[in-house]
Amino acid sequence: GLWWNEFDPAVHVLLRDEPSSAAFAEAGETVERAAPGLIAESDKLVQLYEAEAERKLARAQAIQLVFLAASAALTVAALWLTWRGIIAPVLALEAAARRVAQGDLSTPASISGAPDLRQLALTFDDMRQSLAASRGALEHEAERLAERVRQRTEQLSALHEITALIGGSADIDQML
């Protein structure tokens, strides 16, 4: 305000004139009278800048919190999608592989998720079905061989009895 109209010319006099001059002394008194007003105005100005800086800082902090919340939400969403689309299907396929390793060839591997994982599950299930068919064929062949062994054993047993009869008796009439 008014203090500047007095202060500015007085400062110029102080810079220009000799310290021993009357104008210098008068300018010094003017500066001393105007200084409290200048300080008060400067304090007001600093307070305004501080208030503006605090508002800007509060706004920047609010924006940072929004970005932090958005980042956290995106991270949670990415983790959920990763779990649902990749990790859970892989764990389900792992469980199916363990069941097959333990001999369970009747439970299909049903997996949802990414197309690549579904294709892998279908391929795994085809393998499980092939193993089940192979196991069935092997079990059938083992039963057939066991029946042949049983028949051969009966034939050998009968032959053994005939041989024993032949060896124990030389009388052909007895053998017949």
Secondary structure, 3 states (H helix, E strand, C coil): CHHHHHHHHHHHHHHHCCCCCHHHHHHHHHHHHHHHHHHHHHHHHHHHHHHHHHHHHHHHHHHHHHHHHHHHHHHHHHHHHHHHHHHHHHHHHHHHHHHHHCCCCCCCCCCCCCHHHHHHHHHHHHHHHHHHHHHHHHHHHHHHHHHHHHHHHHHHHHHHHHHHHHHHCCCHHHHC
